[in-house]
Amino acid sequence: MAKIEPGEHIVIVLHSPREKFWGVLHELNPSGVYARGIDLNAFDEFIRAVRNDEPFYGISETFFPLWRVERGSLDETHEDIPSMSDQFKQRTGRDISEFLSS
């Protein structure tokens, strides 16, 4: 089983309140998760802004305390379903690292 390492694209599911976050993992330690990305609900809006060369202010450096993290997973392609990163590239023609690198 592969370990999730800093720099990899991830999806984090949180509780209290329930949220899903997509981005790049910076650090995981006993206090929580440091990542750069967006709320998954804003994904389509983000793609639309990039395609239309409009500003998008939803990307942020974020810390989630570990007690809020329900689970985390790699942003991977599964069978015929492309990863979020691949979907971004297919729909915008650009690499997500342009936007998620700090």
N, C-alpha and C positions, 0 to 999 in steps of 0.2 A: 504494500500500500504506500502510495506516494504521500509525502508530507507537504503541506501547503507552506510555501516559502515567501518571504518578502519579495515584492516586485511582481507577484502573480496576480492575475485578475480573479476576483472573488465575488461571491454573492453571500451576504450575511442576512440571516433572518433574525429579527429582534422581537422582543415582547415588552409590554408595559411602556409605551403603546406598541402595537404590532406594526412593524415596518420591514421593508426589504431594501437593502442597500447594495449597490453594485459599484465596484471600483477596483483599485489596486491596494493590496495589503502592504503597509509599511512596517508594522510591528505587531506581534502578538505576545503579550506577557501576562503574568498573573493578575494584573489590574484591569486589562482590557485589550481592545483592538484599536490600532491606529490605522486609518485608511484614507485614501483620497478618492472621491467619487460622487455619486448622486443617489437620491432616493429612486428606487426602481420605477416608481409611478411616473417619474419625469423623463424616462428613457425616450419615448416617442417625441416628446417636445424638444429634447436635446438634439435628436437626429434632425428634426425639422429645422431647428435653428442653425445647425452646422450646414445642412444642404442649402439653406437660403442665405448663408453668410450673415446671420443675425447674431447679436450678443446673447449669451446664455449665462445666467448667474447662479445656477444650481450646483455647480461643482465646488466641493469644499474639502478641506482637511478635517477629518472627523475622528473623535475618540468615542468609542462605545464601551462603557464599563462592562466587565465580563458577566455580571449578573443579568444584564439585558440580552446577552447573546444566546439565542436558542440553538442556532447551528450556523456553520459556515461551510461553503463548498467552493471548489474551483469553478471558474466560468469555463466549462468545457462543452464541446460538441457532443451530443448524444444521438446516435443513429442518424436520422435525417434532420434533426433540429440543431441548427448552428448555435454556437456560443453567442453570448451578447456581444462580445468583441468582434466576432465574425459578422454578425448581423449589422453592427455599426459600419464596418468596412464595406459590406455589400451595398448598404443603403446610402452611404455618403461618399464612398471612394477614397476615404481618408483613414489613416491608422489612429486608433484610440490613444496611442501613447503621446500623440501631439497634445492631447487635452488632459490626460491624467498624470503626466510626469510633473513632479514638483520642482 
